[in-house]
Amino acid sequence: MINKSFKNTFVAFTFLTIPFLFGQNSMAQGLDSIKVVAPGASVKEVSTQFSFTEGPAISKNGDIYFTDQPNNKIWKYSTDGQLSVFMDDAGRANGLFFDRKGNLIACADEKNELWSISPDKKVTVLLTDFKGHKLNGPNDVWVDFKGGIYFTDPYYQRDYWTRKASEIDGERVYYLPKGSKEAIVVDSTILKPNGLVGTADGKYLFVADIKDNKTYKYQINKDGTLSNRQLFVNQGSDGMTLDKEGNLYLAGRGITVYDKNGKRLGNIPITDAWVANVSFAGKDRKTLFVTASKGVYTLQMNVKGIE
């Protein structure tokens, strides 16, 4: 998930390099050739009123919550297609994910914190630092079945920060056990971790290294630590999601879809220069919801997203 100040340079870079790095000729490919997309479906624009959208998260009833980080808001897109502001002064929230109690876990980038936002908008700060040092900037988040929280912590300099450098040596993936006040490092070797998501059975975690243009798959251990890291695909991403068949959706220059074995199924082109993130929405979980710079979009699918 890329901040607005970095975005303009990064997007210009992607126009020249992403097709080479990702091996895509995405804009020329028809959606009908991608088996996960519903026959005859097309990408639909919901709205382009935003500055930079991010972090889509699905609630229990199928509503989608997402952030407009530069404008410091969390929005809601309901199952009946209505847009509304859920929260102002949202801590410059970036990545979002709902826990099993209906709380919205947010990467609150303004003060580099991890928040839990209740349905009535009460904020509980879950984490403020790592061993007394300010976090780089929690970016993307996934909550496991036990209530533990995985999050990535890359460093993207924000124009609303007073500091100009990281207080932590490295950009890492962390796990915050349920009820704990101290996160643990679960991978410190990734160059710049960004998007992440866990499988429906809770056994595996995918993490993107956006700087090294790779996505890794890990085994999740009983204590929340990670092991058996394997290169899944030679493609990084901003955000990502999974469907119930195990297909992985990587956001960036469009949305590239891989099956559970890492075979590329195709690319879903989006008119915006950069796609920040993607999730499934709707009561039937068969609507792909896309946050892409100034716009948000939907696409009807043949498959359901994970819960």
Residue pairs with C-beta under 8 A, 6 or more apart in sequence:
1 54
1 55
1 94
1 95
1 107
1 139
1 140
1 194
1 195
1 238
1 239
1 276
1 277
2 10
2 156
2 194
2 238
2 274
2 276
3 52
3 69
3 109
3 156
3 157
3 158
4 51
4 52
4 69
4 70
4 159
5 156
5 157
5 158
5 159
6 156
6 157
7 52
7 274
7 293
10 274
11 273
11 274
11 293
14 252
14 253
14 273
14 274
15 273
18 24
18 252
18 253
19 25
19 26
19 253
21 213
21 235
22 213
22 235
22 252
22 253
22 256
23 235
23 264
24 253
24 254
24 256
24 267
26 253
26 254
26 256
26 267
26 268
26 269
27 254
27 269
29 266
29 267
29 269
31 37
31 41
31 42
31 43
31 268
31 299
32 39
32 40
33 266
34 257
34 265
34 266
34 267
34 268
35 265
35 302
36 243
36 245
36 247
36 257
36 265
36 301
36 302
36 303
37 268
37 299
37 300
37 301
37 302
38 286
38 300
38 301
38 302
39 302
41 299
41 300
41 301
42 299
43 268
43 269
43 270
43 271
43 290
43 297
43 298
43 299
44 297
44 298
44 299
45 295
45 297
46 77
46 81
46 83
46 295
46 296
46 297
46 298
47 83
47 295
47 296
48 294
48 295
49 294
50 68
50 71
50 75
50 293
50 294
50 295
50 296
51 68
51 69
51 70
51 71
51 294
52 68
52 69
52 70
52 276
52 293
52 294
53 66
53 67
53 68
53 69
53 75
53 276
53 277
53 291
53 292
53 293
53 294
53 295
53 296
54 66
54 67
54 68
54 69
54 94
54 95
54 239
54 276
54 277
54 291
55 65
55 66
55 67
55 93
55 94
55 95
55 96
55 106
55 107
55 140
55 239
55 276
55 277
55 291
56 64
56 65
56 66
56 96
56 239
56 277
56 278
56 279
56 281
56 289
56 290
56 291
57 64
57 65
57 66
57 96
57 97
57 98
57 104
57 279
58 64
58 98
58 279
58 280
58 281
58 285
58 289
58 305
59 65
59 98
59 102
60 98
60 102
61 79
61 283
62 79
62 281
62 282
62 283
62 284
62 285
63 76
63 77
63 78
63 79
63 281
64 76
64 77
64 279
64 281
64 289
65 74
65 75
65 76
65 77
65 86
65 96
65 98
65 104
66 74
66 75
66 77
66 96
66 277
66 289
66 291
66 296
67 73
67 74
67 75
67 90
67 93
67 94
67 96
67 106
68 74
68 75
69 92
69 93
69 94
69 109
72 88
72 89
72 90
72 91
72 92
72 93
72 110
73 85
73 86
73 87
73 88
73 90
74 85
74 86
74 87
74 90
74 93
74 96
74 104
74 106
74 117
75 83
75 84
75 85
75 86
76 83
76 84
76 85
76 86
77 83
77 281
77 289
77 296
78 84
79 281
79 282
79 283
86 121
87 117
87 121
90 106
90 108
91 106
91 108
91 109
91 110
91 111
91 113
91 115
91 123
92 108
92 109
92 110
92 158
92 160
93 106
93 107
93 108
93 109
93 115
94 106
94 107
94 108
94 109
94 137
94 138
94 139
94 140
95 106
95 107
95 138
95 139
95 140
95 141
95 151
95 152
95 239
95 277
96 104
96 105
96 106
96 107
96 141
97 104
97 105
97 141
97 142
97 143
98 104
98 105
98 143
99 105
99 116
99 143
99 147
100 143
100 145
100 147
102 118
102 119
103 116
103 117
103 118
103 119
104 116
104 117
105 114
105 115
105 116
105 117
105 126
105 141
105 143
105 149
106 114
106 115
106 116
106 117
106 141
107 114
107 137
107 138
107 139
107 140
107 141
107 151
108 114
108 115
108 125
108 138
109 137
109 138
109 139
109 158
110 160
111 128
112 128
112 129
112 134
112 135
112 136
112 137
112 138
113 125
113 126
113 127
113 128
113 135
113 138
114 125
114 126
114 127
114 138
114 141
114 149
114 151
114 176
115 123
115 124
115 125
115 126
116 123
116 124
116 126
117 123
117 124
118 124
126 149
126 176
127 135
127 138
127 176
127 181
127 183
128 134
128 135
129 135
130 168
130 174
130 182
130 183
131 182
133 167
133 168
134 163
134 167
134 168
135 153
135 168
136 153
136 154
136 155
136 166
136 168
136 171
137 153
137 154
137 155
137 156
137 158
138 151
138 152
138 153
139 151
139 152
139 153
139 154
139 156
139 193
139 194
140 151
140 152
140 194
140 195
140 196
140 239
140 277
141 149
141 150
141 151
141 152
141 196
142 149
142 150
142 151
142 196
142 197
142 198
142 205
143 149
143 150
144 150
144 198
144 202
144 220
144 224
145 202
146 177
146 178
146 224
147 178
147 179
148 175
148 176
148 177
148 178
148 224
149 175
149 176
149 178
150 173
150 174
150 175
150 176
150 186
150 196
150 198
150 205
151 173
151 174
151 176
151 183
151 196
152 171
152 172
152 173
152 174
152 193
152 194
152 195
152 196
152 207
153 168
153 171
153 172
153 173
153 174
153 193
154 171
154 192
154 193
154 194
154 210
155 166
155 171
155 192
157 164
170 188
171 190
171 191
171 192
171 193
172 185
172 186
172 187
172 188
172 190
172 193
173 185
173 186
173 187
173 188
173 190
173 193
173 196
173 207
173 226
174 183
174 184
174 185
174 186
175 183
175 184
175 186
175 224
175 225
175 226
176 182
176 183
176 184
177 184
177 224
184 224
184 225
186 218
186 224
186 225
186 226
187 193
187 207
187 218
187 226
187 229
190 207
190 209
190 212
190 216
191 209
191 211
191 212
192 209
192 210
192 211
192 212
193 207
193 208
193 209
193 210
194 208
194 209
194 210
194 236
194 237
194 238
194 239
195 207
195 208
195 210
195 237
195 238
195 239
195 240
195 250
195 251
195 277
196 205
196 206
196 207
196 208
196 240
197 205
197 206
197 240
197 241
197 242
197 248
198 204
198 205
198 206
198 220
199 205
199 206
199 242
199 246
199 306
200 242
200 244
200 306
200 307
202 220
203 219
203 220
204 217
204 218
204 219
204 220
205 217
205 218
205 220
205 226
206 215
206 216
206 217
206 218
206 232
206 240
206 242
206 248
207 215
207 216
207 218
208 214
208 215
208 216
208 236
208 237
208 238
208 240
208 250
209 215
209 216
209 236
210 236
210 237
210 238
211 236
212 236
213 234
213 235
213 236
214 231
214 233
214 234
214 235
214 236
215 231
215 232
215 233
215 235
215 236
215 237
215 240
215 248
215 250
216 229
216 230
216 231
216 232
217 229
217 230
217 231
217 232
218 226
218 227
218 228
218 229
218 230
219 226
219 227
219 228
220 226
221 227
232 248
232 258
232 262
233 248
233 250
233 258
233 262
233 264
235 250
235 252
235 256
236 250
236 252
237 250
237 251
237 252
237 256
238 251
238 252
238 274
238 275
238 276
238 277
239 251
239 275
239 276
239 277
239 278
239 291
240 248
240 249
240 250
240 251
240 277
240 278
241 248
241 249
241 277
241 278
241 279
241 280
241 305
241 306
242 248
242 249
242 305
242 306
243 249
243 280
243 301
243 303
243 304
243 305
243 306
244 285
244 303
244 304
244 305
244 306
245 259
245 260
245 303
246 259
246 260
247 257
247 258
247 259
247 260
247 265
247 303
248 257
248 258
248 259
248 260
249 255
249 256
249 257
249 278
249 288
250 256
250 257
250 258
251 275
251 276
251 277
251 278
251 290
252 274
252 275
253 267
253 274
253 275
254 267
254 268
254 269
254 270
254 275
255 267
255 268
255 270
255 275
255 278
255 288
255 290
256 264
256 266
256 267
256 268
257 264
257 265
257 266
257 267
257 268
258 264
258 265
259 265
268 288
268 299
270 290
270 292
270 297
271 292
271 295
272 292
272 293
272 294
272 295
273 293
274 292
274 293
275 290
275 291
275 292
275 293
276 291
276 292
276 293
277 290
277 291
278 288
278 289
278 290
278 291
279 288
279 289
279 305
280 286
280 287
280 288
280 289
280 301
280 304
280 305
280 306
281 287
281 288
281 289
281 298
281 305
284 304
285 304
285 305
285 307
286 300
286 301
286 302
286 303
286 304
286 305
287 298
287 299
287 300
287 301
288 298
288 299
288 300
288 301
288 305
289 296
289 297
289 298
290 296
290 297
290 298
290 299
